[in-house]
Amino acid sequence: MPSSDPLPPKESALFRKLLKCYEMKQYKNGLKLAKQILSNPKYAEHGETLAMKGLTLNGLGRRDEAYKYVRLGLRKDLRSHVCWHVYGLLQRSDKKYDEAIKCYRNALKWEKDNLQILKDLSLLQIQMRDLEGYKETRHHLFTLRPSQHASWIGFAMSYHLIGDLEMANSILETFSQSQASIETHDYRHSELLLYQNQILIEAGNLQRALDHLHQYESQIVDKLAVQESVGDLHIKLGQPALAVPIFEELIRRNPENTLYYSQYFAAREFTEPADKLAAFKQFEEIYPRAMCPKRLPLDVASGDAFRAALDSYLRRGLRKGVPPLFVNVRVLHRNHEKAAIIEELALQYYENLTRSGHFSREDADANLPVEPASALVWTALFLAQHYDYKRDTEHALEYVNAAIEHTPTLIELFMTKGRIYKHAGDPVEAYMWMDEAQSMDTADRYINSKCAKYMLRANLVKEAEEICSKFTREGVTAMENLNEMQCMWFQTECALAYQRMGLWGDSLKKCHEVDRHFSEIIEDQFDFHTYCMRKMTLRAYIGLLRLEDVLRRHPFYFKAAKCAIEVYIRLYDKPLKSEETIEEIDSENLPPSELKKLRSKQRKAKKKAELESAQAAQAQVKREQHQKSKQQANQEADPEAPQLDELIPEKLERPDDPLDKAIEFLKPLQQLAKDRIETHLLAFEIYCRKNKILLMLQSIRRAIAIDATHSSIHACIARFAQALSKLTANGELNVSVQTVIDKATKELIGTKSVQQLNDEFVAQKSDSIMHLYEGARIMYELDPNKRNEAIKLITSFDINKVKLEEATKIFEALRSGAFGECTAELRQYRTTCQQRFKYARVFKDIADTESNAAANDVNHVDEKSKPNAISADEKTADL
Amino acid sequence: MSESEINGTEEDVQDKKQKKQTRHDGGAADLERVTDYAEEKEISAAHISSAVEQIGNKRSKEEERKVAKEMELLKVHVKKEDIELIMNEMLITRAQAEKVLREQSGDVVAALEAIIAN
């Protein structure tokens, strides 16, 4: 490659060595070589060498110097493709992919057919999912080097990704024909064949796919994949008889794969449960140790067949003491008939075990040997879990306590007791039992994590961190280590705990941390673009690309994003005062005595704040030191760690535009979690505040498409109608927008007024408390005079038909003033709920929680210093 | 950049040293190797030229279709204020707004409806 500023032979050889050293990651040698060239005064300002020196420095983690030298080199030689390429590589290592693409394009201007630059460009394009661009670059590479394997495969892949499967297949077909000899047992070749087969299947060419598999079967080393595909293809092609022996063989190979059984039934064309049960029976005889033939019949059977199958399944589990026995049958509870049989059998076991030590009276009459003593404990535990599932707290506690009395050393019992309290609405009691369980085996990580989670549910963040620290790396705080390990469940639960405590900044910090993990996972795919192509693991690679595309669909992201959006909306509705003005509360209108109290309180708070900030500063110094030492340690290992802004709670909770921040979290949900109704309800909340009438409409429509009967939709429509009439009255609507809206409203609301709509809604939905609640809120909003009627509507609903979550929601709404001042009704409703939900903490201790709420209301500093066990957003509101 | 030359003996020694150092990191070392430089495999160029040509033909047709479709879209007359209205109401970028508007032949009401219905 001709250089614009050529070096003489000796230096030129050195420069080539320098390039080689960089490729081999021998950065120190590289630096020496660069120095040798640059020490010659004639070439002290040689651009390409300077740039390469910079790039090598970057390899050593000396980022700032790297930028300095690369930029200097580029300035000295702007027409060198090497300098541009190097600048691109540097930007790429800094994750500035857009910038890097620009640099590569500049480099290609000076050297349009440079293979290395084109390859690097293609990597960035696939990372950024510029599929069109990727295809172009891949084509360019292909025409330049048709003799290389990688050219063909990359070229085919670019078509596969863009959806032109026919073209992708024909490229691979031509390629495999032009391949001369194939070694036996060539894994890469085998993977390539399976990849091509995958393309055929995706294109719907099932017969061709099947023929292809048969033709190349001898060359494919992944025999399992061939078998699975051939079997599946036979079923799909309507040749089930041919698939039967294949799935029999697969079940023999792995009798615990549930998919094989369902495929087997499809092949046998079984639809009747009796056929399936008979088949399961056979498999059970052939594979007596396998679990699938024992568990799967429970899904299929019903009535007496179910009872018989369940009986032997439960007896076996209880006899052996299988801890997750209940979890294994939990799904069966969805069927009421099955749930009743489960309860009946378990009660029968319990009764007979207590009486004679047998599972049934028949066993006792037949003088069979008695069951092990532990069977009674496991049966009691099973019953406790069963009643807990039914939210029958009394019975659940009764059985779990009986079990604990019998065997006070079984950890599972304490865990279950904790879980019962959690479901009964008492997170504090729940965590104490979980802590008890944890203390019985401190080396068990599962129970340790559970305990931490329960502590977070009780808003005890410090304690949870303490518990987790038993398993985190020494030398760093648990919180830091958990972040480093991308421990997302912990961070999300933390965020939710902070949200409940009203520590908005801390909550947002955790949400952002989770968001960053997802970004990092997406970054991490970069290296695989080269690696997978080289190793020819193309099926897995395509799977990876597709996974990364929908990564934020994961429930972990959803939870964190929902929390962040809710917090940002809260911060929009009630922005926090700026940090400086917090202290200056309105002190003019206070009587002198109150003022004095306030002043002393402020002084104390200030002192405390000073102390805290001093501590924080110290911690900051420590952290920086730690960071530095870590950087030094990592210098050679990971120079590519991106430098991100530090997340500071105080800044996060005072965003310039909370709604825009919320939208950043919303966007991935709208794209990837559009099948969840909450996404669109959250979207509505944001757009409603943004006054974007069309987007409100869009959110409502999407929500309706998912579940038109959802209780929140009515409220959205009513608020939409109200917003619309306000916009129309102000004449703020554009003509085109008006046209769209008019048409849509006709479909959505018709000609009725909001009042009419709401009256009808309340009348129609009188059997659902959540619908009535939404209706009542609108009723009060439309006409504050109907306050009593609205409150009566929800508080007079039969409390026995209300779930704990629903009662809590209504109670919080009453308390937050959603229906105006209503102390008496609130007290009354609390008493009602207290009787119904004896254990639920929200309804307890009227005096206690109220004083907490008052304390929280004073100011933010106070709020922070007093994280009480239960407090909520609404509590900071007027009471 | 990709030019390679035979390693000198000096570097070979270096190489071995490096290997020794990393031997004990096991997994970490494996991960490191993911980004290593690797030589490309070549295949014999037996039937390649005809295949390349065949694929080239297919591609150029495809190219023509794409250009034609883009020209079609470019012919559509769109108003600047319509684009801005869409951007503002639907909170999307200019490029997205313009694309939808062109696809709907410049009809702003149809464009808005298309976005909402999506």
Interface residues (C-beta under 8 A of the other chain):
Chain A: M1 R16 K17 L19 K20 C21 E23 M24 K25 Q26 N29 V82 H85 N114 L115 Q116 I117 H139 F142 T143 P146 S147 Q148 H149 A150 D164 M167 S170 I171 T174 F175 Q177 S178 Q179 A180 D527 F528 T530 Y531 R534 A637 I663 K690 K692 I693 L694 L695 L697 Q698 R701 N734 S736 V737 T739 V740 K743 A744
Chain B: M1 S2 E3 S4 E5 N7 G8 E11 Q14 D15 Q18 A28 E32 V34 T35 D36 Y37 A38 E40 K41 E42 I43 S44 A45 A46 H47 I48 S49 A51 V52 Q54 I55 G56 K58 R59 E62 D82 L85 E89 M90 L91 V108 V109 L112 E113 I115 I116 A117
